[in-house]
Amino acid sequence: MNTITTLFEEWTSADTLPTEEKLLKNAVLEGEAAIAVETGLTRSVCALSEDAVNTGQILFIRTPFWSPELFYNTSRLGALKAAGYLAFGEEEDAGTLFYENCIEDAVTLTDKLWEKHCRFNENYSGVVTMDGEARLALQDFFPDVSLSDRLLKYAAKLERKLKADIKAFEAGYKNDPAAYRKSIASSHLKGLSDEEYLAGFSADAKMLAESYKMLKTHIKEIILLPKLFGCCNYLLRGGTYRDIKGVCRLVSVEEVEKNGWSLNPEDYV
């Protein structure tokens, strides 16, 4: 198995690799910078591009600045990979990667959640609305730190609307369930019993409420990683990498070798 081309194309769980020693040695021999990240309860590793400067160092990262409630999805890992590019002198690639994985991702998540909210209203109030604003936040707007504030305010507004929509449903349905359901001509849930319909409403309302809460947490996190390195905006401009105690550190291959080729960031940061 070619470790570099097979295992390094995407993030890989360190536990699935043949040996940690082989992983790191191959990365160095192939001239690729490598990063190892603590992602929740697991550790993941990734190599950077072939153009990344090989300094004989490996970047170890912990993420105490991110909420453990959220999954380490593609956008989060992309942001950490961007930090790797920043550490190894590839500032332009770092900015592009961070922007695509965090800014674009946050806007897309907001749009998709609003679409689910619209379907929720269609099913339980008969109202069809598709006037989302999240995508507009990127139009003719430089991606500086105020962008997350705009997205956060929009997400909070949608969350407040959801609470109002839930109250409106509960009030309308309580008086005359049969008449209320009959008034929702656009609903495709007419075949459900009242019990099934109410159960679906409760499940969907809970899902949306939890999703809005997680979305707001995700948006708040967007600024944290650039802020660590003094970047002036979401393209990571103006900032430079630095070791941060408890968070990240560039470590020489020699030190990793002396440490038994451990990929545990806590052993270094």
KOLKEKOL-912585 format. One record per residue (C-alpha): residue in one letter; x, y, z; residue number from 1. Coordinates in steps of 0.2 Angstrom, whole numbers, plus 5000, padded with zeros to 4 digits. Example, Ala and Ser with C-alpha at 12.3 -4.5 7.8 and 13.67 -1.06 7.14 Angstrom:
# KOLKEKOL-912585
<node res="A" x="5062" y="4978" z="5039" n="1"/>
<node res="S" x="5068" y="4995" z="5036" n="2"/>
//
This chain:
# KOLKEKOL-912585
<node res="M" x="5000" y="5000" z="5000" n="1"/>
<node res="N" x="5006" y="5017" z="4995" n="2"/>
<node res="T" x="5004" y="5026" z="5012" n="3"/>
<node res="I" x="5006" y="5044" z="5004" n="4"/>
<node res="T" x="4994" y="5043" z="4990" n="5"/>
<node res="T" x="4981" y="5032" z="4999" n="6"/>
<node res="L" x="4981" y="5037" z="5017" n="7"/>
<node res="F" x="4985" y="5055" z="5015" n="8"/>
<node res="E" x="4973" y="5061" z="5002" n="9"/>
<node res="E" x="4960" y="5063" z="5016" n="10"/>
<node res="W" x="4960" y="5064" z="5034" n="11"/>
<node res="T" x="4963" y="5047" z="5042" n="12"/>
<node res="S" x="4961" y="5040" z="5059" n="13"/>
<node res="A" x="4978" y="5037" z="5067" n="14"/>
<node res="D" x="4972" y="5020" z="5073" n="15"/>
<node res="T" x="4969" y="5013" z="5056" n="16"/>
<node res="L" x="4987" y="5016" z="5050" n="17"/>
<node res="P" x="4999" y="5002" z="5049" n="18"/>
<node res="T" x="5011" y="5010" z="5061" n="19"/>
<node res="E" x="5014" y="5028" z="5067" n="20"/>
<node res="E" x="5032" y="5027" z="5063" n="21"/>
<node res="K" x="5028" y="5022" z="5045" n="22"/>
<node res="L" x="5016" y="5036" z="5043" n="23"/>
<node res="L" x="5028" y="5050" z="5049" n="24"/>
<node res="K" x="5043" y="5043" z="5040" n="25"/>
<node res="N" x="5035" y="5041" z="5024" n="26"/>
<node res="A" x="5028" y="5059" z="5025" n="27"/>
<node res="V" x="5045" y="5066" z="5028" n="28"/>
<node res="L" x="5053" y="5055" z="5014" n="29"/>
<node res="E" x="5041" y="5061" z="5002" n="30"/>
<node res="G" x="5044" y="5079" z="5006" n="31"/>
<node res="E" x="5027" y="5082" z="5013" n="32"/>
<node res="A" x="5023" y="5092" z="5029" n="33"/>
<node res="A" x="5011" y="5082" z="5040" n="34"/>
<node res="I" x="4999" y="5087" z="5054" n="35"/>
<node res="A" x="4991" y="5077" z="5068" n="36"/>
<node res="V" x="4975" y="5083" z="5076" n="37"/>
<node res="E" x="4965" y="5078" z="5091" n="38"/>
<node res="T" x="4948" y="5077" z="5085" n="39"/>
<node res="G" x="4936" y="5074" z="5099" n="40"/>
<node res="L" x="4939" y="5056" z="5106" n="41"/>
<node res="T" x="4950" y="5051" z="5091" n="42"/>
<node res="R" x="4966" y="5057" z="5083" n="43"/>
<node res="S" x="4967" y="5061" z="5064" n="44"/>
<node res="V" x="4982" y="5064" z="5053" n="45"/>
<node res="C" x="4984" y="5072" z="5036" n="46"/>
<node res="A" x="4998" y="5077" z="5024" n="47"/>
<node res="L" x="4998" y="5094" z="5016" n="48"/>
<node res="S" x="5001" y="5098" z="4997" n="49"/>
<node res="E" x="5017" y="5092" z="4989" n="50"/>
<node res="D" x="5021" y="5111" z="4987" n="51"/>
<node res="A" x="5021" y="5113" z="5006" n="52"/>
<node res="V" x="5037" y="5117" z="5013" n="53"/>
<node res="N" x="5046" y="5102" z="5021" n="54"/>
<node res="T" x="5054" y="5108" z="5037" n="55"/>
<node res="G" x="5057" y="5092" z="5045" n="56"/>
<node res="Q" x="5043" y="5096" z="5057" n="57"/>
<node res="I" x="5025" y="5090" z="5061" n="58"/>
<node res="L" x="5011" y="5101" z="5067" n="59"/>
<node res="F" x="5001" y="5095" z="5082" n="60"/>
<node res="I" x="4985" y="5103" z="5086" n="61"/>
<node res="R" x="4972" y="5102" z="5100" n="62"/>
<node res="T" x="4955" y="5111" z="5099" n="63"/>
<node res="P" x="4950" y="5116" z="5116" n="64"/>
<node res="F" x="4943" y="5132" z="5108" n="65"/>
<node res="W" x="4929" y="5122" z="5099" n="66"/>
<node res="S" x="4913" y="5116" z="5106" n="67"/>
<node res="P" x="4914" y="5097" z="5109" n="68"/>
<node res="E" x="4895" y="5096" z="5105" n="69"/>
<node res="L" x="4898" y="5098" z="5087" n="70"/>
<node res="F" x="4905" y="5084" z="5075" n="71"/>
<node res="Y" x="4922" y="5085" z="5067" n="72"/>
<node res="N" x="4915" y="5087" z="5050" n="73"/>
<node res="T" x="4923" y="5091" z="5034" n="74"/>
<node res="S" x="4923" y="5110" z="5037" n="75"/>
<node res="R" x="4931" y="5108" z="5054" n="76"/>
<node res="L" x="4945" y="5097" z="5048" n="77"/>
<node res="G" x="4947" y="5109" z="5033" n="78"/>
<node res="A" x="4950" y="5123" z="5045" n="79"/>
<node res="L" x="4963" y="5113" z="5054" n="80"/>
<node res="K" x="4971" y="5109" z="5038" n="81"/>
<node res="A" x="4971" y="5127" z="5034" n="82"/>
<node res="A" x="4981" y="5130" z="5050" n="83"/>
<node res="G" x="4994" y="5118" z="5044" n="84"/>
<node res="Y" x="4996" y="5127" z="5028" n="85"/>
<node res="L" x="4998" y="5143" z="5038" n="86"/>
<node res="A" x="5011" y="5135" z="5049" n="87"/>
<node res="F" x="5021" y="5129" z="5034" n="88"/>
<node res="G" x="5021" y="5145" z="5025" n="89"/>
<node res="E" x="5007" y="5142" z="5012" n="90"/>
<node res="E" x="4997" y="5157" z="5017" n="91"/>
<node res="E" x="4987" y="5159" z="5001" n="92"/>
<node res="D" x="4982" y="5141" z="5001" n="93"/>
<node res="A" x="4978" y="5142" z="5020" n="94"/>
<node res="G" x="4966" y="5157" z="5017" n="95"/>
<node res="T" x="4957" y="5149" z="5002" n="96"/>
<node res="L" x="4954" y="5132" z="5012" n="97"/>
<node res="F" x="4948" y="5141" z="5028" n="98"/>
<node res="Y" x="4936" y="5152" z="5018" n="99"/>
<node res="E" x="4929" y="5138" z="5008" n="100"/>
<node res="N" x="4927" y="5126" z="5023" n="101"/>
<node res="C" x="4921" y="5139" z="5036" n="102"/>
<node res="I" x="4913" y="5154" z="5028" n="103"/>
<node res="E" x="4905" y="5145" z="5013" n="104"/>
<node res="D" x="4900" y="5130" z="5024" n="105"/>
<node res="A" x="4892" y="5141" z="5037" n="106"/>
<node res="V" x="4882" y="5150" z="5024" n="107"/>
<node res="T" x="4877" y="5133" z="5016" n="108"/>
<node res="L" x="4872" y="5126" z="5033" n="109"/>
<node res="T" x="4861" y="5141" z="5037" n="110"/>
<node res="D" x="4852" y="5140" z="5020" n="111"/>
<node res="K" x="4849" y="5121" z="5022" n="112"/>
<node res="L" x="4842" y="5124" z="5039" n="113"/>
<node res="W" x="4830" y="5137" z="5033" n="114"/>
<node res="E" x="4824" y="5126" z="5019" n="115"/>
<node res="K" x="4820" y="5113" z="5033" n="116"/>
<node res="H" x="4811" y="5126" z="5043" n="117"/>
<node res="C" x="4801" y="5131" z="5027" n="118"/>
<node res="R" x="4796" y="5113" z="5025" n="119"/>
<node res="F" x="4791" y="5112" z="5044" n="120"/>
<node res="N" x="4779" y="5127" z="5041" n="121"/>
<node res="E" x="4772" y="5119" z="5026" n="122"/>
<node res="N" x="4768" y="5103" z="5035" n="123"/>
<node res="Y" x="4761" y="5111" z="5051" n="124"/>
<node res="S" x="4754" y="5128" z="5046" n="125"/>
<node res="G" x="4751" y="5127" z="5028" n="126"/>
<node res="V" x="4762" y="5142" z="5025" n="127"/>
<node res="V" x="4775" y="5141" z="5011" n="128"/>
<node res="T" x="4790" y="5153" z="5012" n="129"/>
<node res="M" x="4807" y="5153" z="5004" n="130"/>
<node res="D" x="4814" y="5170" z="5007" n="131"/>
<node res="G" x="4831" y="5165" z="5015" n="132"/>
<node res="E" x="4844" y="5178" z="5017" n="133"/>
<node res="A" x="4860" y="5169" z="5022" n="134"/>
<node res="R" x="4867" y="5168" z="5004" n="135"/>
<node res="L" x="4865" y="5187" z="5002" n="136"/>
<node res="A" x="4878" y="5189" z="5017" n="137"/>
<node res="L" x="4892" y="5185" z="5005" n="138"/>
<node res="Q" x="4886" y="5196" z="4990" n="139"/>
<node res="D" x="4897" y="5211" z="4988" n="140"/>
<node res="F" x="4904" y="5209" z="5005" n="141"/>
<node res="F" x="4922" y="5207" z="5010" n="142"/>
<node res="P" x="4924" y="5192" z="5021" n="143"/>
<node res="D" x="4930" y="5201" z="5037" n="144"/>
<node res="V" x="4925" y="5196" z="5055" n="145"/>
<node res="S" x="4909" y="5206" z="5054" n="146"/>
<node res="L" x="4902" y="5192" z="5042" n="147"/>
<node res="S" x="4900" y="5180" z="5056" n="148"/>
<node res="D" x="4890" y="5193" z="5066" n="149"/>
<node res="R" x="4878" y="5195" z="5052" n="150"/>
<node res="L" x="4876" y="5176" z="5050" n="151"/>
<node res="L" x="4874" y="5175" z="5069" n="152"/>
<node res="K" x="4860" y="5188" z="5069" n="153"/>
<node res="Y" x="4851" y="5180" z="5055" n="154"/>
<node res="A" x="4852" y="5163" z="5063" n="155"/>
<node res="A" x="4845" y="5170" z="5080" n="156"/>
<node res="K" x="4831" y="5178" z="5070" n="157"/>
<node res="L" x="4826" y="5162" z="5062" n="158"/>
<node res="E" x="4827" y="5153" z="5079" n="159"/>
<node res="R" x="4815" y="5166" z="5086" n="160"/>
<node res="K" x="4804" y="5164" z="5071" n="161"/>
<node res="L" x="4804" y="5145" z="5075" n="162"/>
<node res="K" x="4798" y="5148" z="5093" n="163"/>
<node res="A" x="4784" y="5159" z="5086" n="164"/>
<node res="D" x="4779" y="5146" z="5073" n="165"/>
<node res="I" x="4778" y="5132" z="5086" n="166"/>
<node res="K" x="4767" y="5142" z="5098" n="167"/>
<node res="A" x="4756" y="5147" z="5083" n="168"/>
<node res="F" x="4754" y="5128" z="5079" n="169"/>
<node res="E" x="4750" y="5123" z="5096" n="170"/>
<node res="A" x="4737" y="5136" z="5099" n="171"/>
<node res="G" x="4729" y="5133" z="5082" n="172"/>
<node res="Y" x="4729" y="5114" z="5083" n="173"/>
<node res="K" x="4723" y="5114" z="5101" n="174"/>
<node res="N" x="4706" y="5121" z="5098" n="175"/>
<node res="D" x="4700" y="5110" z="5083" n="176"/>
<node res="P" x="4713" y="5097" z="5077" n="177"/>
<node res="A" x="4702" y="5091" z="5063" n="178"/>
<node res="A" x="4698" y="5108" z="5056" n="179"/>
<node res="Y" x="4716" y="5114" z="5058" n="180"/>
<node res="R" x="4723" y="5099" z="5048" n="181"/>
<node res="K" x="4710" y="5101" z="5035" n="182"/>
<node res="S" x="4716" y="5119" z="5032" n="183"/>
<node res="I" x="4733" y="5114" z="5028" n="184"/>
<node res="A" x="4730" y="5110" z="5010" n="185"/>
<node res="S" x="4748" y="5109" z="5005" n="186"/>
<node res="S" x="4753" y="5096" z="5019" n="187"/>
<node res="H" x="4758" y="5079" z="5012" n="188"/>
<node res="L" x="4755" y="5072" z="5030" n="189"/>
<node res="K" x="4736" y="5070" z="5029" n="190"/>
<node res="G" x="4737" y="5051" z="5029" n="191"/>
<node res="L" x="4744" y="5051" z="5046" n="192"/>
<node res="S" x="4734" y="5049" z="5062" n="193"/>
<node res="D" x="4732" y="5063" z="5074" n="194"/>
<node res="E" x="4745" y="5054" z="5086" n="195"/>
<node res="E" x="4757" y="5052" z="5071" n="196"/>
<node res="Y" x="4755" y="5069" z="5065" n="197"/>
<node res="L" x="4758" y="5077" z="5083" n="198"/>
<node res="A" x="4773" y="5065" z="5085" n="199"/>
<node res="G" x="4781" y="5071" z="5069" n="200"/>
<node res="F" x="4778" y="5089" z="5074" n="201"/>
<node res="S" x="4787" y="5086" z="5090" n="202"/>
<node res="A" x="4801" y="5077" z="5082" n="203"/>
<node res="D" x="4803" y="5090" z="5069" n="204"/>
<node res="A" x="4802" y="5105" z="5081" n="205"/>
<node res="K" x="4815" y="5097" z="5092" n="206"/>
<node res="M" x="4827" y="5094" z="5078" n="207"/>
<node res="L" x="4825" y="5112" z="5071" n="208"/>
<node res="A" x="4828" y="5119" z="5089" n="209"/>
<node res="E" x="4843" y="5109" z="5092" n="210"/>
<node res="S" x="4850" y="5113" z="5074" n="211"/>
<node res="Y" x="4848" y="5131" z="5076" n="212"/>
<node res="K" x="4857" y="5130" z="5093" n="213"/>
<node res="M" x="4872" y="5120" z="5085" n="214"/>
<node res="L" x="4872" y="5132" z="5070" n="215"/>
<node res="K" x="4874" y="5147" z="5081" n="216"/>
<node res="T" x="4889" y="5138" z="5090" n="217"/>
<node res="H" x="4897" y="5134" z="5073" n="218"/>
<node res="I" x="4896" y="5152" z="5067" n="219"/>
<node res="K" x="4903" y="5158" z="5084" n="220"/>
<node res="E" x="4918" y="5147" z="5081" n="221"/>
<node res="I" x="4922" y="5153" z="5064" n="222"/>
<node res="I" x="4932" y="5168" z="5071" n="223"/>
<node res="L" x="4941" y="5159" z="5084" n="224"/>
<node res="L" x="4955" y="5150" z="5074" n="225"/>
<node res="P" x="4960" y="5166" z="5063" n="226"/>
<node res="K" x="4960" y="5175" z="5080" n="227"/>
<node res="L" x="4973" y="5164" z="5087" n="228"/>
<node res="F" x="4985" y="5168" z="5074" n="229"/>
<node res="G" x="4981" y="5187" z="5073" n="230"/>
<node res="C" x="4973" y="5186" z="5056" n="231"/>
<node res="C" x="4963" y="5201" z="5051" n="232"/>
<node res="N" x="4950" y="5192" z="5041" n="233"/>
<node res="Y" x="4943" y="5175" z="5035" n="234"/>
<node res="L" x="4956" y="5174" z="5021" n="235"/>
<node res="L" x="4969" y="5173" z="5035" n="236"/>
<node res="R" x="4978" y="5188" z="5029" n="237"/>
<node res="G" x="4989" y="5198" z="5041" n="238"/>
<node res="G" x="4992" y="5183" z="5052" n="239"/>
<node res="T" x="5007" y="5172" z="5055" n="240"/>
<node res="Y" x="5008" y="5155" z="5064" n="241"/>
<node res="R" x="5014" y="5154" z="5081" n="242"/>
<node res="D" x="5015" y="5139" z="5094" n="243"/>
<node res="I" x="5001" y="5141" z="5107" n="244"/>
<node res="K" x="5003" y="5132" z="5123" n="245"/>
<node res="G" x="4989" y="5119" z="5125" n="246"/>
<node res="V" x="4983" y="5121" z="5107" n="247"/>
<node res="C" x="4997" y="5119" z="5094" n="248"/>
<node res="R" x="5015" y="5116" z="5091" n="249"/>
<node res="L" x="5027" y="5113" z="5077" n="250"/>
<node res="V" x="5038" y="5098" z="5083" n="251"/>
<node res="S" x="5054" y="5091" z="5075" n="252"/>
<node res="V" x="5054" y="5074" z="5068" n="253"/>
<node res="E" x="5068" y="5070" z="5079" n="254"/>
<node res="E" x="5058" y="5074" z="5095" n="255"/>
<node res="V" x="5043" y="5063" z="5088" n="256"/>
<node res="E" x="5055" y="5049" z="5085" n="257"/>
<node res="K" x="5062" y="5051" z="5103" n="258"/>
<node res="N" x="5044" y="5050" z="5109" n="259"/>
<node res="G" x="5040" y="5034" z="5101" n="260"/>
<node res="W" x="5032" y="5041" z="5086" n="261"/>
<node res="S" x="5017" y="5046" z="5096" n="262"/>
<node res="L" x="5003" y="5055" z="5087" n="263"/>
<node res="N" x="4995" y="5061" z="5103" n="264"/>
<node res="P" x="4995" y="5080" z="5102" n="265"/>
<node res="E" x="4994" y="5081" z="5121" n="266"/>
<node res="D" x="5012" y="5074" z="5122" n="267"/>
<node res="Y" x="5018" y="5089" z="5113" n="268"/>
<node res="V" x="5007" y="5105" z="5115" n="269"/>
//
